[in-house]
């Protein structure tokens, strides 16, 4: 698929607190490597490159990260790596991107991709982009549903019509967006067969999204529409004034749950993983006969199910099970793998203690 009106927008503004102590304010998850030499955002661009060239890739991030992302992605024009002047969640930033691209190309069709996900089967993933972009070019607001592999409570779900099977290439109208469920509800979703994980991957015509903004978030739409053209000398100043006034709301809540032209694709397995915790990294790595995984030198005696990352030193494990050990020059994390989703508690404690040097 080579289409001159297809663009990619990569969202790269998050902190990734569950990957502390490696993930910090200025080196968050998307700028780190976990499963190879390239960082997650570099992997994202490389995954899209066979279909969308760098000159049609845009990145939205923040002031802390803009310089480093430009350094990591020299192939992407630096003016297309934008910093939001304030954090206002995903709806305003996607509206900003749609506004800029619509001015440049009224036929622009935009794919939205998180910068910090892992996709193990890139070719199969790209095959799903074709029907997604096609459906979006016809005026739909399109999202990909990921076939659930277990009863996950940490993801939102997309409810498809009953009978829709994973791997169906035709987009269908979604019945509902579902919040992160409890375990009982997630188990019901898994058994029902028509609930798919919401990966936050979207496709739409820039004009169609702006129309949805005007209908469902008129204040934000008006603020963005009043900006001077991108590249105008006054653009940065006016954006800094207007953007903090936009509604602080996600695109799911603000647009997708309300719009009438939302369609979903029920995908099959292309190796998607949101890399939401150290345990997710552990699950993707090769492990020894006792289930230990390491990205650095490790010696394990009577030890099972552990993950180790301590560059430049040997970590010897003796008689321990299911631990995560992550070492950096100024901090060491040791925890049970079952608590991997709770690392953010450490970050909040450091914030409360005003330990900015560790954040």
Secondary structure, 3 states (H helix, E strand, C coil): CCCCCEEEEEECCCCCHHHCCCCCCCCCHHHCCCCCCCCHHHHHHHHHHCCCCHHHEEEEEEHHHHHHHHHHCCCCCHHHEEEECCCCHHHHHHHHHHHHHHHHCCCCEEEEEECCCEECCHHHHHHHHHHHHHHHHCCCEEEEEEECCCCCCCCCEEECCCCCCCCCCCCEECCEEECCCCHHHHHHHHHHCCEEEEEEEEEEEHHHHHHHHHHHCHHHHHHHHCCCCCCCCCHHHHHHHHHHHCCCCCHHHHHHCCCCCEEEEEECCCCEECCCCHHHHHHHCCCCCCCCEECCCEEEECCECCEEECCCCCEEEECCECEEEEECCCCEEEEEHHHHHHHHHHHHHHHHCCCHHHC
